[in-house]
Amino acid sequence: MDRLPLSVAIIAYNEEDIIGRTLESVKDIAAEIVVVDSHSTDKTKEIAESYGAKVYVEDWNGYAGQKNSALNKCTHEWILFLDADEVVSEELKISIRKELKNPKADGYLVNRRTYYMGKLLKYAWQPEWRLFLVRRQAKPKWIGEPHAKLHINSKNVSRLNGDLLHFSYRNMQHHISKAIDSAKKVAIEKYNNGANVRLFDVILRPLWAFLKVYLLQRGFLDGYPGFIAGVMSFVYTFFKYSFLYELQLKEKLGKELWKR
């Protein structure tokens, strides 16, 4: 089957255990695969090259910077952005082939579903629509840290059938570590943007995060993994606002010491 006028852009760092699955899912539709690697110390680079990917080793420049670097190296009309732990399902692949034969939009959203604790979640963290397939002429650009978002110069955006499968967390320890690290980065970003948090937020926002995932999104229908997903949403939100509250207290204390 012929490949599409499609470049796949991926950023990576020490992904040898998962990147092969990602590349396998797009090797038969992509005319080009671009991987920007941040000096991996494992076999990420070699695995990517075995799939014919163009691999560029560069210093880390933030999520947006790294993704834009990959974007700038793509040469085809359409660009599909993937993380190294995301897999294109067969249904989604069919949708991409069908749509790119006669494109009706400049960008396409896809729903991402997380594989968690041995199960593909159907309810928790759903839906999660993300812009991931864009036309080069729409001038795509990644903006923001640490959760970079893809923007295009067009409002002509549609949705694709099929799911993007997310294999983000290797185990509970990995999830907890990522959650705390991400919470700290987001707190710093909010603090630098002048966000203000009260003790009220530290107490109630985590509870709301749990209820949203477990009850409103019906995470309870995912069984035990759905419950843990709700708990981890609580944990992430608690640390995010706790870190932000701590930064505010340090600033206040610094001002008081300066006055003395």
HUWO-V266920 format. One record per backbone hydrogen bond with DSSP energy under -0.5 kcal/mol. CO is the residue of the C=O (numbers start at 0). NH is the residue of the N-H. Records with the same first field share a line. If there is no record, write none. Layout:
# HUWO-V266920
CO=NH / NH
This chain:
# HUWO-V266920
3=5 / 30
4=77
5=30 / 31
6=8 / 79
7=33
8=81
9=35
10=83
11=37
14=17 / 18
17=20 / 21
18=22
19=23
20=24
22=25 / 26
25=28 / 29
28=3
31=7
32=53
33=9
34=36 / 55
35=11
36=38 / 57
42=46
43=47
44=48
45=49
46=50
47=50 / 52
48=51
52=54
53=34
55=36 / 57
60=64
61=60 / 65
62=66
63=67
64=68
65=69
66=70
67=71
68=72
69=72 / 73
70=73
76=135
77=6
78=80 / 133
79=8
81=10
82=85
84=166
86=88 / 164
88=92
89=93
90=94
91=95
92=96
93=97
94=98
95=99
96=100
97=101
98=101
105=134
106=157
107=131 / 132
108=159
109=129
110=112 / 163
112=165
113=115 / 120
115=118
118=115 / 120
122=125
127=111
129=109 / 131
131=80
132=107
133=78
134=137
135=138
137=152
140=150
142=148
145=147
148=142
150=140
151=153
154=156
155=105 / 106
157=108
161=110
162=88 / 164
163=112
164=86 / 166
165=114 / 167
167=169
170=174
171=175
172=176
173=177
174=178
175=179
176=180
177=181
178=182
179=183
180=184
181=185
182=186
183=187
184=188
185=189
186=190
187=191
188=192
189=194
190=193
197=200 / 201
198=202
199=203
200=204 / 205
202=206
203=207
204=208
205=209
206=210
207=211
208=212
209=213
210=214 / 215
211=216
212=218
213=219
214=217
217=220
218=221
219=222
221=224
222=226
223=227
224=228
225=229
226=230
227=231
228=232
229=233
230=234
231=235
232=236
233=237
234=238
235=239
236=240
237=241
238=242
239=243
240=244
241=245
242=246
243=247
244=248
245=249
246=250
247=251
248=252
249=253
250=254
251=255
252=256
253=257
254=258
255=259
